[in-house]
Amino acid sequence: MTYELRPEGLDFLARAPRTWRFEAGVAAPRPTVFGAISGDPSEWKSWFPGLSSGRYEGDGPPGVGSVRQVRMSGVTYRETVVSWVQDERWAYRVDRCSVPMARALVEEWATEDAGDGTLVRWTFAIEPRVLFRVGQPLAPTVMSRLFRRAMAKLSTELASRERG
């Protein structure tokens, strides 16, 4: 069974009932980091905890309007890219989810130069349903740990790719 979420755009980031922002450094140049985040979602398996599969639908390079599907911690998401500013910002809304966690959900990933590396900012904006609200008191702590772990693993993964 899938649950439909309300389609939202970037303005939802400013008006969502719940919004969390996290940031962490990645020891790689911004174009490399942005490419890893916005690129082939099947490669997230190597650095994003809990993600077991992912793919963009359709042919050609992904961009605004592209649809991707991911499976994370047993939950399947169908998402539409709502912003793609090369090497700066990539955002998507969740269109469908296999659990009733939200009425609307938009995530934004922003990157900026930080010395020899990249600062990554992740914004998670949600209008939660009851299922998410039950765990909401723990959400900031759990999501912060998940994000920091993912960015540390991404740093390691990108360094490994560079070494060949």
Summary of the structure (lengths in Angstrom):
residues: 164
radius of gyration: 15.2
end to end distance: 42.0
largest distance: 46.2
contacts: 490
relative contact order: 0.26
helix: 32%
strand: 41%
